[in-house]
């Protein structure tokens, strides 16, 4: 009896197909073994890419800090004061009928104005007055109350009371005045005043104080005693020339001494 070799399970498979099937299995196993290495390569690549990305993100954030360190800190510079003291400049004004010393202070504004401040006595004296004369453009004036408070504060005083203002006739023209009480470790009765001539860019303000409230006539005589002793400003000379022509007869040599209030007579 002749024995035959068993044939393939599927008729359509021939010997070549079986050989190919046998040859492919080792290759598939090889590919499965190579997958872990591929994963390691991909994981390493992603890790390196992540580190590079983090480094690139961090670098721009550090540059502003470096720039801030390189920029020098700004220095705040206070603006120049509007008024500058002129200690070597004598005053161009004088007060007639004042027997005691008159202290003067001259300063100049950045816009070209000149202020001469004259002071008679000290706060609390029975004869105390302060007068500030300004010629030329300066700060725009405020209200009568604000200007008086500022002037008092510059002298280390406070305005405890300022009454209703009224107009008083002087050689310069009508002048605003009001009863006032100054205070600084005590109080003193005064008359505050202010005058302005816009055409001549000239004006003055201040106060006249005494042991009792000064009268309007005493203040008018005090103002009429202002005299121009120097200066070459034509408009200022014209103001005083016109004022002298307008002077009244009520403030003669004897009346001018009433520009300050004398102490009451003792019994």
C-alpha positions in Angstrom: 0.0 0.0 0.0 1.4 3.4 -0.9 1.3 6.0 1.8 0.9 9.6 0.8 2.0 12.7 2.6 -0.7 14.7 4.4 -1.8 17.8 2.6 -2.5 21.2 3.9 -5.6 21.8 5.8 -6.7 24.4 3.2 -6.4 23.3 -0.3 -5.6 26.7 -1.5 -2.4 26.9 0.6 0.5 25.7 -1.3 4.0 25.0 0.0 5.2 28.6 -0.8 2.5 30.1 1.3 3.3 27.9 4.2 6.9 28.8 3.9 6.0 32.5 3.9 3.8 32.1 7.0 6.6 30.3 8.8 9.1 33.0 7.8 6.9 35.9 8.9 6.5 34.9 12.5 10.0 35.6 13.6 9.8 39.1 12.0 6.6 39.9 13.9 8.2 38.8 17.1 11.2 41.0 16.3 9.0 44.0 15.8 7.2 43.4 19.1 10.6 43.3 20.9 11.6 46.6 19.3 8.5 48.6 20.5 9.9 49.3 24.0 13.0 50.9 22.6 10.8 53.0 20.4 8.7 54.2 23.3 11.9 55.1 25.2 13.1 57.2 22.3 9.8 59.0 21.9 9.6 59.6 25.7 13.1 61.0 25.8 12.4 63.3 22.8 9.2 64.6 24.4 11.1 65.3 27.7 13.8 67.2 25.9 11.3 69.2 24.0 9.4 70.1 27.2 12.6 71.3 28.9 13.5 73.4 25.9 10.0 74.9 25.8 10.1 75.7 29.5 13.5 77.4 29.1 12.2 79.5 26.2 9.1 80.5 28.3 11.2 81.5 31.2 13.8 83.6 29.3 11.4 86.5 28.3 10.2 86.8 31.8 13.7 87.4 33.1 14.5 90.1 30.5 12.1 92.8 32.0 13.6 92.2 35.4 17.1 92.7 33.9 15.9 95.9 32.1 14.4 97.2 35.3 17.7 96.8 37.0 19.5 98.6 34.2 17.1 101.7 34.3 18.2 104.2 36.9 15.7 105.3 39.5 14.0 108.6 38.8 14.9 111.6 41.0 12.0 113.9 42.1 13.0 117.5 41.7 10.9 120.2 43.5 9.8 123.1 41.4 11.7 126.4 41.9 9.9 128.7 44.4 7.8 131.5 42.9 9.4 134.1 45.1 13.1 134.6 45.7 14.4 136.8 48.5 16.6 139.8 47.7 18.4 140.5 50.9 20.8 143.0 49.4 18.1 145.1 47.9 16.8 148.1 50.0 13.2 148.9 50.0 12.0 151.7 47.7 9.1 152.7 50.1 9.0 154.6 53.4 6.3 155.2 56.0 5.8 158.8 57.2 4.9 159.5 60.8 6.5 156.3 62.2 9.0 157.1 64.9 10.2 153.6 65.6 12.3 151.3 63.3 10.7 149.8 60.2 11.9 146.4 59.1 11.9 145.6 55.4 12.1 142.5 53.3 12.3 142.5 49.5 11.7 139.5 47.3 11.1 139.0 43.5 8.6 136.8 41.7 9.5 134.5 38.9 7.2 136.5 36.6 9.1 139.7 37.4 7.0 141.2 40.2 8.7 142.9 43.2 7.3 142.8 46.7 8.5 145.1 49.5 7.2 144.0 53.0 7.4 146.7 55.7 6.8 145.8 59.4 6.4 148.2 62.3 6.8 146.7 65.8 5.9 143.1 66.7 2.7 141.2 67.3 1.2 142.2 70.6 2.8 145.7 70.6 0.5 148.7 70.9 2.0 149.9 67.7 2.1 147.0 65.2 1.6 147.1 61.4 2.6 145.1 58.4 2.4 146.3 54.8 3.3 144.4 51.6 3.5 146.4 48.4 3.6 144.5 45.1 4.5 146.0 41.7 4.4 143.9 38.6 2.7 140.6 37.5 2.4 137.9 40.1 -0.1 135.3 41.2 -3.7 136.2 40.6 -5.3 137.6 43.7 -7.7 135.5 45.8 -10.5 136.6 48.0 -9.9 139.2 50.7 -10.1 136.6 53.3 -7.8 134.1 51.6 -5.1 136.8 50.9 -5.3 137.9 54.5 -5.0 134.4 55.9 -2.0 133.6 53.7 -0.2 136.8 54.7 -0.9 136.1 58.3 0.3 132.5 58.0 3.6 133.7 56.4 4.2 135.8 59.5 3.4 132.9 61.9 0.0 134.3 62.8 -3.6 133.0 62.5 -6.8 135.0 61.6 -9.2 134.3 64.5 -11.9 136.6 63.1 -12.4 138.7 60.0 -15.4 141.0 59.9 -17.5 142.5 57.1 -15.3 144.5 54.7 -16.0 148.1 53.8 -14.4 150.8 51.6 -12.1 153.5 53.0 -11.0 156.6 51.1 -7.2 157.0 50.7 -4.9 159.0 48.5 -4.6 155.9 46.2 -8.4 155.6 45.9 -11.0 153.5 47.7 -9.4 150.7 49.7 -11.1 147.5 51.1 -10.8 147.1 54.9 -12.3 144.9 57.6 -11.9 144.4 61.3 -9.7 141.5 62.2 -8.4 139.6 65.2 -5.0 138.1 64.9 -3.9 135.3 67.3 -0.7 133.7 68.4 -0.4 132.9 72.1 -2.8 135.8 72.5 -5.0 138.0 70.4 -4.8 141.5 69.0 -7.4 143.7 67.4 -6.5 145.0 63.9 -7.8 146.4 60.7 -7.0 144.3 57.6 -6.8 146.2 54.3 -6.1 145.5 50.6 -5.8 147.8 47.5 -5.2 147.0 43.9 -4.6 149.2 40.8 -4.9 146.8 37.8 -4.0 149.5 35.2 -0.6 150.2 37.0 -0.2 146.5 38.1 0.3 147.8 41.6 -1.3 146.9 44.9 -0.7 146.4 48.6 -2.2 144.6 51.6 -1.6 144.2 55.3 -3.0 145.2 58.7 -2.8 147.9 61.3 -3.1 146.8 64.9 -3.1 148.4 68.4 -4.2 147.8 71.9 -7.7 148.7 70.7 -9.4 148.4 67.3 -8.0 151.2 65.0 -10.4 153.6 63.5 -11.0 154.1 59.8 -9.4 157.6 59.9 -6.2 156.2 61.6 -5.9 153.6 58.9 -6.4 156.1 56.1 -3.7 158.3 57.5 -1.4 155.3 57.8 -1.9 154.5 54.1 -1.5 158.2 53.1 1.9 158.1 54.8 3.3 155.6 52.3 6.0 157.4 50.2 8.1 156.3 47.2 11.8 156.9 47.9 13.5 155.0 45.1 12.9 153.0 42.0 12.8 153.9 38.3 9.6 152.2 37.2 7.6 154.9 35.3 4.2 153.5 36.0 5.0 153.3 39.8 6.1 156.9 39.8 2.9 157.9 38.0 0.8 156.1 40.6 2.5 158.0 43.5 2.4 161.3 41.7 -1.3 160.9 41.1 -1.8 159.8 44.7 0.0 162.9 46.1 -2.3 165.1 44.0 -5.3 163.3 45.5 -4.2 163.5 49.1 -6.8 165.0 51.5 -6.2 167.6 54.2 -7.4 165.4 57.0 -4.0 163.7 57.5 -1.7 166.5 58.4 1.6 166.1 60.2 -0.1 165.6 63.5 -2.8 163.3 62.2 -0.3 161.0 60.5 1.0 160.0 63.9 -2.4 158.4 64.5 -1.6 155.8 61.9 -1.0 153.5 64.9 -3.0 153.3 68.0 -1.4 154.6 71.1 -1.9 152.9 74.5 -4.8 154.2 76.6 -3.8 156.9 79.1 -3.3 155.7 82.6 -5.6 157.3 85.3 
